[in-house]
Amino acid sequence: MPSSPSPRRPSEHAAPNAARVVCVLGCRAGSATLARRAKAAAEIYHARGATMAVACGGRSWNGLVEADELARMLSEHGVPEAAIVRERCSLDTRDNARFAASLLRRRGVSEVMIVTCTWHLPRAERAFRASGLVVEGLGVDPPDATLLQRLYWHHRERLSSWHDARRTMRIV
């Protein structure tokens, strides 16, 4: 099966074509995964007539910050630099949602299309909704994932969801 960075599926909870802002979630800078997410986000930006692209991620990998790398790749794929906003404070998915929601609210935006890997999408959608946004999730499939990779992602997300729930309970 040929690998395609194109987004695979919109969330079943989404209002079609409602959001005009694309928010792409970061991961290891310099990785093929980050490149697939950026390419898919740029395709969505153009196909949906978006007005803004938010590049999320504050973690630095070998001196490269996720949001900066995403912004560079979005620009290379034709997203105007003036339309790209960098969210450089987040260190995890929950932070992505909190900080992106805050910067979007300041701009009067309450609806967003989030782009991340398909295996990460359900947790990302929950986090962005919990931050008060109306969300349309668009997942990017990894190319030729092995059974071991799929099992790893499944258990990683279960553990991360449990961790997110514990953090939420402590805050309340």
JOQUIZI-V552540 format. One line per field, one symbol per residue. phi: phi as a letter, one per 20 degrees, with the letter a starting at -180 (. if undefined). psi: psi as a letter, one per 20 degrees, with the letter a starting at -180 (. if undefined). burial: # if it has 9 or more other C-alpha atoms within 8 Angstrom, else .. A space follows every 50 residues. Layout:
phi->???
psi->???
burial->???
This chain:
phi->.fecfffebfffeeeglfedcdcdeeagfnefffffffffffffgffemf dbcdedpdfdclndegffffgffgffenfggfeedddddfdbfffgffff ffffgfdmdccbddcbfgfeggffffffffeneecdecedffflfeffff fgfgfffffffffgffffffff
psi->pqppjqpgpqqijqopjgqjppoppraopiqhgggggggggggggghilq iqppoppiqpoliopghggggghgghjjpphhipppojhqirgggggghg gghgghjkpiqqoqpaqhhigghgggghghjjqppopoqpqqplprgggh gggghghgghgggggghghhh.
burial->....####.#...#....###########...##############...# .##########..########.###.#.#...#########.######## #..##....############.###.###.#.##########.......# ..##..#...#..#........
